[in-house]
Amino acid sequence: MPPSLTPPSRSSYGSDSSSSSTASISCLERRINFKKLLASFFRRYDPNRITEIDVLLKRNEGKEAKLMLMLAKRYDTSNPLNAVYVKYHARLSTEQLEDFTALATLYLSVFRPSDLSEVDNLLEKYKGKEDELFSKLASNFHAINPLKIRTIEQQVDYRQALTAFFEENDLSKVDEVDATLAKSAGKEAILFSVLAEKYQATNGLNANLKARLADQACNDYISLLQLYLAIFHPACTSSAESMLARYGFGREHELFDILARKFRSTNPLSICKIVKKTDGPAETKNKSLCLSRSLPQSPMIASR
């Protein structure tokens, strides 16, 4: 875990004055094309509602981020704003990536701008427990955990993986590796899935999955799914529990089969065997997922 550094000036996300901060966040919200996000979301999850987009946005004007969260909960999927956050996260400097204040400020700017003023209070309350804070925020917002992005970036050498992929599937593209990664900054995992489908080949991140499973023990389906999604679809990592709950206890193999086909990867269950113990903690935990999909209370709400 990186040390908690001195809070930045916030020049990128708003100054210390409330008026400047509000202006900056309003500017960020204006740059988010909510209509486009909703169109993409409904095309995937509920095509019949595409005609309702304008009405929804008018009804929720100024509360678009809450609308996105409501839809994520209703359709039990990741927050549509994940794509926006990942894009801006990729633009953070190395110093900002190591600064919890910068991360929390950007995170709330995207997922809950109305609570931006709580950044300092949250970091003070969770000082030394920042992992717990961002985990709760990610679960509450159905969003990606920004600390997971940093961990993935540190552990995956996308350049090496993409070079190896092109060397095996298209030598003419090897010289384009850097340019291809630059265009896909913050969305590298998606890039590998697209390329795997295009070339009808094994996902270029598959070797990383095998290496991670060799180094890291996964004793239950939740931790295994989280590890898998962290590699192939980081934006959905926080949805691991709800995904398992949706499939229900006893159908975990079906879920992993679907994911392996979708991402053209090795099924992690073919490498890591989850042993079910009668009345054991792992089984009890998975059973509980089938009974409840409740999200942890927002630490912001809890502190009020």
N, C-alpha and C positions, 0 to 999 in steps of 0.2 A: 504494500500500500504506500503511495507517495505521501510525503509529509505535507501537512497543512501549511501552505505558504502564506505570505502576506497578501491580503486581498488586493486585487488589481484595481486600476482606476475605473474599470468598467467602460472605457471609452467606446468599446465595440457594442455594448449592450445597454448603455445608459450610465449617466454619471451618478455620483452619490446624492445629488439633489433629486427629490421626488418628481419635479416637473420635467427635468431632463430625462430621467428614467422612463417616465410615462411616454414621453415623445419618442424615445428610442424604441420602446416596445410596440407602440402603435405603428411605427415605421416597419418593424419586423412583421407584424400581423398583416400589414398592407402588402407585403411581398409574398405572402402565402396565398396561393391560388386555391381557395377552399372549394370552389366550384369544380375545378379539375380533380381535386382529391376525392370529392364525393362521387363524381362521375366514374372514376376508376374503381372506387369502393363498391358502388352499386352494380357496376357491370360484373363484378366478381361474385358478390354475395346476394344481390336482390335486383335483377334487371328491371323488374316492374316498377321500381321506385325512382328510376332515373328522371322521370317526368316531374318528380316532386322536389328536385334539387333547389330550384329558385325559391319555392315557397319555404322550404326548410331554412335556407340561408336568410331569408327576410325575417322569418319568425325568430331566428337565433342570432340576429345581428348583434355583434359585440360579444357574443358568447359562443363563437364558433369552436373554440378549443373544447368546451364542455360538450358541445354537440358531437364532436369526434369521439370523445370518451364514451358518451352514451351509446353511440353506434357500435363501438368496439365491445362494450359490455353486452349489448342486445344480441349481436351476432357472434359473441364469444370468439373474438379474434383480436389480432394486434391493432393498436391504434393507427389510423391512417396517417397521423402526423409523424410516425416513425421515419418515413422517407424524408420529411422536411428536416427533422433533427439530425439524421445521419449526414445530410448534405452540409449543414452548418457545422456539425462536429468536425467534419473533414477539413474545415477551414481554420480550425483553432491552431494557434502556434504551439510549439513544444512546451513553452512555459505555461500557457493556458491549460494544456492537457494535464499538467501536474498541479493545477490550482483548483481546489474544490469550489472556491467561490465562483470562478469563471465557469466551471462545469454546471454548478447548480443554477447560476444565473441564466445561462443559455437554455438549460433543461426546462426551467419554469417558464421562460420566455416563449417556448414552443408549446408545452403541454398544459400550462396553467398560468397564463400571464397575470390573472387577477391576484395571484399569490406571490408575485415577484418580490414584494416588500418583506416577505418572510425569510428570504435567503439567509440573512445574518443570524436570525433567531434559530433557524433550523440547524445551521452549522455549529452554533454555540451549543445547542441541545445535544447534538450528536457528535460533539468533538471527540475524536479518537474512535468513533463508531461510524465513520462515513460510509463504509461498505453496507452497513445495516440501513442507513438512511436511503441510499440510492436504490437498494433492493426493495424497500417499501414503496418508494416513489414509482419505480418501474412496475411493480405489481398493481399499485393503485391506478396508474394511468394506462395499464395494458401496453406498456411501452418498453423499449429497449433500455437496458441498464448501461449508462455511459461508461461505467468502469469496466464492463464486460467488453466493450468495443476496444478499449485500450489494451486489455489482456489479450484479446484475439490478435490485434495488430502486432503485439510484441511476440506472439508465439507463431504466427503464420508469415512465412516469407512469400508474399504473393508473387513477387518478381521471379523467384526461383521456381515456384509452382507453375506459373504461366509459361515460363520458358520451357520447362519440361513437357508441358502439355502440347505446345506448338511443335516442339522437336519430334513428338510422337505422332501428331495428327496433321500438321501443316507447316512444313519447314519455311515456306515463303513468308510466314507471319512472325518468325522469330525476331527479326529486326524491328518489329512494331510493338514489342512487349511494353516498353516504357510509355509509349504514346497511348496504348490501349489502357494501361493502368491509370494514367493521368485522367483519361476521360471517364473512368469509372471510380474515381476516388470516393471512398465511403460506401461504395456498393460493390466491392470486389467479389464477395460471396455470390451475389446475383450474377455477376459477369461469368463466373465459372459454371454456374448452372445453365446459363444461356449457351455458352460455348459447348458444353457437354451435349446439349440437345441438338445444336447445330451440326456437330460432327458425329452425332450418335456414338459418343465415346464415354468412357468412365470419367466422372467428375475429377478435375485436376486437384481438388482438395482432399481426395480420398486418402492419399498417403499421409496427410496430416491427421486424419481421423484415426488411422491405424497407429500412428506414433503416439497420439494422445491417449488412446486406450491402453497402449503398452505401458505408459508411464503413470496413468491415473486410474485408481480403482473406482468402479461404479457399482455400488451394492444394491441399488434400487432403480426402478424405471425412471423416476424423476431425475436423478442425477445423470443417468445415461442420456435421457432425452435432452436435458439442458446442455450437455457437452456436445451432442450431435448438432443441435440447432445453433450453438455458438459458432460452429464451423461453417455450416451450410446455409443458415438463414438467421444471422444474429438478431435481426429485428424481432423475431418471434421467440427469443430465448425466454422472456418473461412469461410467455403463454404456455410453457411446458405443462404445468399442472392442469390448466383448464383443458388442454388437448387430451391428456390422459383421462380426465374426468368425462369428457365428451364420448370417448370410446368405451369407457367403462372397464371395471376390473375383469381381467381374464381375456381382454382383447388387445393387449399391448403389442403382441406379435403382429397383429393386423395393421396397427398404426405404423410400426417401424417398417413393415413391408411396403406400405404406401409411400412413406417418406423416401425409402431407398430407391424406389422406382422414379419418384418425382425428381429427385436430385441426381439420379444415375450414380449412386454411390453404393458402397458395401453396406449391407444391413449390419448395424453395430451388434445386434444380437447373435450374429454368426461369429463374432469375436469375443464378446463379453456376455457370459451367461449369468442371468439373474436367477438366483436360487430362491424359490418361494418357501418360506418357513411357516408352518402352521402356527397361527396365532403369533407370528413374529412381528417385529416392528415394521419391516418393509411391507408385509402384506397388509397390516393394519393401516399403514399410511396410505397405500394405494386404494384400499377400500373406502377410506374416508374421503378420498377425492371424488368418488362416485356419488357420495351423499351430499356434498356441499361444494358450491362454486363461489362462495363468498370471498370477497377481496379484503385484504387487511385495510383497516381504517387509515385514511390519509394522515401522515404525521402532522400535517399542517392543521387539519381539522382537530386532531387529538390535542394539539397544544393550545387550542383556544377555549 
